[in-house]
Structure formats: structure tokens, C-alpha cells
Amino acid sequence: MPATVSPFLLPIVMLLASNVFMTFAWYGHLKFKDHALPLVVMVSWGIAFFEYWFAVPANRWGSAVYSAAQLKTIQEVITLVVFAGFSVLYLKEPLGWNHAVGFTFIAAGAFFIFHKWS
């Protein structure tokens, strides 16, 4: 693990980067519905290749300081944050109050994953 970044922060930064790639791989093609599906699948697959170069090391190194459940929770919260920004900024789709409520419930779930119960 690179020594210049906190072992608690590095997996989060890397999962953030991986989720940017994955979001473009999975949803970026929605702006190109006039392109052939096999083409967008291959382009998406190429983008996802780079996602793995961030996600796999993030989980490997992150497992030194987080449990698997915590890593998955971090990844899911990051996914929602990245997707919300992507949806608004790239797809130009607004988020409503129901999205905020749903994200709040997911944040509450993350609290329970990270809270130490005695």
C-alpha cells in the first residue's frame, strides 16, 4: 500500500475513482442510444477495465483497516453519491425529494454498519 496516503483514506479515494469509471461504463451510453448495442457494450467493457484497476486494489488494501461489510458499504454510498452527481450533471435528470429520502435511509444503514455495538 502506498505510504503517502492514510490507509483509511486510500481505499475511499480509490473506490471513488473506480465508481466514476463504472458509472460511465454502465450509464454513459444512455446519451448514445443511436449507436449499436454491441458497440456500446464493448466501449463500456473497456471503461470498466479501468474501474477494476482502482476497485480491486482499493478492496485489497482497504481490507487491512475495514471489514468486508464496511468496504461494501463504503462502495455503495460512494456509488450513490457519484451516480447522483452523474445523473444531474451528465444525464441532466433532476433528483427529487424521494431520492433524498432513499439516500437518507441508505446513509442510516451505513451508520449501523460502522457503529460499534456492545
C-alpha atoms as an extended CHARMM CRD file, in Angstrom:
* protein
*
       118  EXT
         1         1  MET       CA              0.0000000000        0.0000000000        0.0000000000  PROA      1               0.0000000000
         2         2  PRO       CA              1.3660000000        3.4420000000       -0.8480000000  PROA      2               0.0000000000
         3         3  ALA       CA              2.6700000000        5.0610000000        2.3190000000  PROA      3               0.0000000000
         4         4  THR       CA              1.8080000000        8.6540000000        1.3900000000  PROA      4               0.0000000000
         5         5  VAL       CA             -1.9580000000        8.3400000000        1.9300000000  PROA      5               0.0000000000
         6         6  SER       CA             -3.7190000000        7.2310000000        5.0990000000  PROA      6               0.0000000000
         7         7  PRO       CA             -4.7040000000        3.5460000000        4.9620000000  PROA      7               0.0000000000
         8         8  PHE       CA             -8.2200000000        4.6540000000        5.9540000000  PROA      8               0.0000000000
         9         9  LEU       CA             -8.4660000000        7.2760000000        3.1900000000  PROA      9               0.0000000000
        10        10  LEU       CA             -6.7350000000        5.4920000000        0.2920000000  PROA      10              0.0000000000
        11        11  PRO       CA             -9.4420000000        2.8610000000       -0.3040000000  PROA      11              0.0000000000
        12        12  ILE       CA            -12.1310000000        5.5480000000       -0.2040000000  PROA      12              0.0000000000
        13        13  VAL       CA            -10.3290000000        7.6810000000       -2.7930000000  PROA      13              0.0000000000
        14        14  MET       CA             -9.7190000000        4.6450000000       -4.9840000000  PROA      14              0.0000000000
        15        15  LEU       CA            -13.3370000000        3.4710000000       -4.6850000000  PROA      15              0.0000000000
        16        16  LEU       CA            -14.4370000000        6.9700000000       -5.6400000000  PROA      16              0.0000000000
        17        17  ALA       CA            -12.2790000000        6.8170000000       -8.7790000000  PROA      17              0.0000000000
        18        18  SER       CA            -13.4860000000        3.3130000000       -9.6050000000  PROA      18              0.0000000000
        19        19  ASN       CA            -17.1070000000        4.3910000000       -9.2720000000  PROA      19              0.0000000000
        20        20  VAL       CA            -16.6350000000        7.2990000000      -11.6630000000  PROA      20              0.0000000000
        21        21  PHE       CA            -15.3680000000        4.8330000000      -14.2810000000  PROA      21              0.0000000000
        22        22  MET       CA            -18.1040000000        2.3140000000      -13.5150000000  PROA      22              0.0000000000
        23        23  THR       CA            -20.8710000000        4.8800000000      -13.6750000000  PROA      23              0.0000000000
        24        24  PHE       CA            -19.7060000000        5.9980000000      -17.1160000000  PROA      24              0.0000000000
        25        25  ALA       CA            -19.3790000000        2.3500000000      -18.1820000000  PROA      25              0.0000000000
        26        26  TRP       CA            -22.9020000000        1.4590000000      -17.0730000000  PROA      26              0.0000000000
        27        27  TYR       CA            -24.8140000000        4.6610000000      -17.7850000000  PROA      27              0.0000000000
        28        28  GLY       CA            -22.7240000000        6.8900000000      -20.0640000000  PROA      28              0.0000000000
        29        29  HSD       CA            -24.0670000000        5.1840000000      -23.1750000000  PROA      29              0.0000000000
        30        30  LEU       CA            -27.5900000000        6.4070000000      -22.3840000000  PROA      30              0.0000000000
        31        31  LYS       CA            -26.6770000000        9.5920000000      -24.2590000000  PROA      31              0.0000000000
        32        32  PHE       CA            -25.7850000000        7.4890000000      -27.3150000000  PROA      32              0.0000000000
        33        33  LYS       CA            -28.9260000000        5.4580000000      -27.9120000000  PROA      33              0.0000000000
        34        34  ASP       CA            -28.4430000000        5.8270000000      -31.6610000000  PROA      34              0.0000000000
        35        35  HSD       CA            -25.2510000000        3.7080000000      -31.5260000000  PROA      35              0.0000000000
        36        36  ALA       CA            -25.3590000000       -0.0540000000      -31.9560000000  PROA      36              0.0000000000
        37        37  LEU       CA            -25.7170000000       -2.0120000000      -28.7290000000  PROA      37              0.0000000000
        38        38  PRO       CA            -22.6720000000       -4.2760000000      -29.3920000000  PROA      38              0.0000000000
        39        39  LEU       CA            -20.5420000000       -1.1480000000      -29.8070000000  PROA      39              0.0000000000
        40        40  VAL       CA            -21.6860000000        0.4600000000      -26.5590000000  PROA      40              0.0000000000
        41        41  VAL       CA            -21.2160000000       -2.8530000000      -24.7270000000  PROA      41              0.0000000000
        42        42  MET       CA            -17.6050000000       -3.0540000000      -25.9500000000  PROA      42              0.0000000000
        43        43  VAL       CA            -16.9180000000        0.5890000000      -25.0740000000  PROA      43              0.0000000000
        44        44  SER       CA            -18.4960000000        0.0920000000      -21.6520000000  PROA      44              0.0000000000
        45        45  TRP       CA            -16.4050000000       -3.0150000000      -21.1150000000  PROA      45              0.0000000000
        46        46  GLY       CA            -13.2620000000       -1.0410000000      -21.9790000000  PROA      46              0.0000000000
        47        47  ILE       CA            -14.1710000000        1.6640000000      -19.4630000000  PROA      47              0.0000000000
        48        48  ALA       CA            -14.9370000000       -0.9540000000      -16.8010000000  PROA      48              0.0000000000
        49        49  PHE       CA            -11.4390000000       -2.4010000000      -17.2940000000  PROA      49              0.0000000000
        50        50  PHE       CA            -10.0210000000        0.7650000000      -15.7260000000  PROA      50              0.0000000000
        51        51  GLU       CA            -12.6000000000        0.6220000000      -12.9410000000  PROA      51              0.0000000000
        52        52  TYR       CA            -11.1550000000       -2.7100000000      -11.8560000000  PROA      52              0.0000000000
        53        53  TRP       CA             -7.6540000000       -1.2280000000      -11.6080000000  PROA      53              0.0000000000
        54        54  PHE       CA             -8.9950000000        1.0090000000       -8.8430000000  PROA      54              0.0000000000
        55        55  ALA       CA            -11.5900000000       -1.2470000000       -7.1890000000  PROA      55              0.0000000000
        56        56  VAL       CA             -9.5180000000       -4.3950000000       -6.7080000000  PROA      56              0.0000000000
        57        57  PRO       CA             -6.5240000000       -2.6790000000       -5.0340000000  PROA      57              0.0000000000
        58        58  ALA       CA             -8.9060000000       -0.4790000000       -3.0120000000  PROA      58              0.0000000000
        59        59  ASN       CA            -10.5690000000       -3.5550000000       -1.5590000000  PROA      59              0.0000000000
        60        60  ARG       CA             -7.2880000000       -5.4340000000       -1.0990000000  PROA      60              0.0000000000
        61        61  TRP       CA             -5.6160000000       -2.5640000000        0.7470000000  PROA      61              0.0000000000
        62        62  GLY       CA             -8.8230000000       -1.4660000000        2.4390000000  PROA      62              0.0000000000
        63        63  SER       CA             -9.2790000000       -4.9050000000        3.9960000000  PROA      63              0.0000000000
        64        64  ALA       CA             -6.3210000000       -4.0860000000        6.2480000000  PROA      64              0.0000000000
        65        65  VAL       CA             -8.4060000000       -1.4410000000        8.0380000000  PROA      65              0.0000000000
        66        66  TYR       CA            -12.0420000000       -2.1880000000        7.1530000000  PROA      66              0.0000000000
        67        67  SER       CA            -14.1730000000       -5.3120000000        7.2610000000  PROA      67              0.0000000000
        68        68  ALA       CA            -15.6490000000       -6.6360000000        4.0100000000  PROA      68              0.0000000000
        69        69  ALA       CA            -19.0750000000       -5.3510000000        5.0750000000  PROA      69              0.0000000000
        70        70  GLN       CA            -17.6320000000       -1.9090000000        5.7420000000  PROA      70              0.0000000000
        71        71  LEU       CA            -15.8500000000       -1.8420000000        2.3760000000  PROA      71              0.0000000000
        72        72  LYS       CA            -19.0550000000       -2.8170000000        0.6010000000  PROA      72              0.0000000000
        73        73  THR       CA            -20.9870000000       -0.1510000000        2.4870000000  PROA      73              0.0000000000
        74        74  ILE       CA            -18.4030000000        2.4920000000        1.5930000000  PROA      74              0.0000000000
        75        75  GLN       CA            -18.6100000000        1.3900000000       -2.0370000000  PROA      75              0.0000000000
        76        76  GLU       CA            -22.4150000000        1.5890000000       -2.0890000000  PROA      76              0.0000000000
        77        77  VAL       CA            -22.5260000000        5.0430000000       -0.5020000000  PROA      77              0.0000000000
        78        78  ILE       CA            -19.8800000000        6.2850000000       -2.9480000000  PROA      78              0.0000000000
        79        79  THR       CA            -21.8320000000        4.7250000000       -5.8190000000  PROA      79              0.0000000000
        80        80  LEU       CA            -24.9450000000        6.6640000000       -4.8620000000  PROA      80              0.0000000000
        81        81  VAL       CA            -23.0760000000        9.9450000000       -4.4530000000  PROA      81              0.0000000000
        82        82  VAL       CA            -21.2890000000        9.5220000000       -7.7870000000  PROA      82              0.0000000000
        83        83  PHE       CA            -24.4780000000        8.4400000000       -9.5290000000  PROA      83              0.0000000000
        84        84  ALA       CA            -26.4570000000       11.3650000000       -8.1130000000  PROA      84              0.0000000000
        85        85  GLY       CA            -23.8760000000       13.8060000000       -9.4580000000  PROA      85              0.0000000000
        86        86  PHE       CA            -23.6680000000       11.9540000000      -12.7810000000  PROA      86              0.0000000000
        87        87  SER       CA            -27.4380000000       11.8990000000      -13.1310000000  PROA      87              0.0000000000
        88        88  VAL       CA            -27.7730000000       15.6270000000      -12.5920000000  PROA      88              0.0000000000
        89        89  LEU       CA            -24.6260000000       16.8550000000      -14.3610000000  PROA      89              0.0000000000
        90        90  TYR       CA            -24.2460000000       14.4130000000      -17.2600000000  PROA      90              0.0000000000
        91        91  LEU       CA            -27.6960000000       12.9660000000      -17.9080000000  PROA      91              0.0000000000
        92        92  LYS       CA            -29.4630000000       16.2180000000      -16.9080000000  PROA      92              0.0000000000
        93        93  GLU       CA            -32.0070000000       14.2540000000      -14.8670000000  PROA      93              0.0000000000
        94        94  PRO       CA            -33.1870000000       16.0140000000      -11.7140000000  PROA      94              0.0000000000
        95        95  LEU       CA            -33.2330000000       14.3600000000       -8.3200000000  PROA      95              0.0000000000
        96        96  GLY       CA            -36.3870000000       14.6880000000       -6.2600000000  PROA      96              0.0000000000
        97        97  TRP       CA            -37.3470000000       14.5540000000       -2.6180000000  PROA      97              0.0000000000
        98        98  ASN       CA            -37.9140000000       10.7990000000       -2.8780000000  PROA      98              0.0000000000
        99        99  HSD       CA            -34.2750000000       10.3270000000       -3.9040000000  PROA      99              0.0000000000
       100       100  ALA       CA            -33.1610000000       12.3310000000       -0.8680000000  PROA      100             0.0000000000
       101       101  VAL       CA            -35.3200000000       10.1830000000        1.4110000000  PROA      101             0.0000000000
       102       102  GLY       CA            -33.9730000000        6.9750000000       -0.1170000000  PROA      102             0.0000000000
       103       103  PHE       CA            -30.3690000000        8.1560000000        0.1710000000  PROA      103             0.0000000000
       104       104  THR       CA            -31.0310000000        9.1090000000        3.7980000000  PROA      104             0.0000000000
       105       105  PHE       CA            -32.1890000000        5.5810000000        4.5590000000  PROA      105             0.0000000000
       106       106  ILE       CA            -29.0510000000        4.1980000000        2.9200000000  PROA      106             0.0000000000
       107       107  ALA       CA            -26.9150000000        6.5900000000        4.9870000000  PROA      107             0.0000000000
       108       108  ALA       CA            -28.7270000000        5.3280000000        8.1000000000  PROA      108             0.0000000000
       109       109  GLY       CA            -27.8510000000        1.7810000000        7.0520000000  PROA      109             0.0000000000
       110       110  ALA       CA            -24.2070000000        2.8010000000        6.7100000000  PROA      110             0.0000000000
       111       111  PHE       CA            -24.3350000000        4.2110000000       10.2390000000  PROA      111             0.0000000000
       112       112  PHE       CA            -25.4330000000        0.8240000000       11.5580000000  PROA      112             0.0000000000
       113       113  ILE       CA            -22.6500000000       -0.9680000000        9.6690000000  PROA      113             0.0000000000
       114       114  PHE       CA            -19.9560000000        1.2910000000       11.1540000000  PROA      114             0.0000000000
       115       115  HSD       CA            -21.3570000000        1.7600000000       14.6460000000  PROA      115             0.0000000000
       116       116  LYS       CA            -19.7480000000       -0.4440000000       17.2860000000  PROA      116             0.0000000000
       117       117  TRP       CA            -22.4700000000       -2.1650000000       19.2940000000  PROA      117             0.0000000000
       118       118  SER       CA            -21.5670000000       -3.6040000000       22.6760000000  PROA      118             0.0000000000
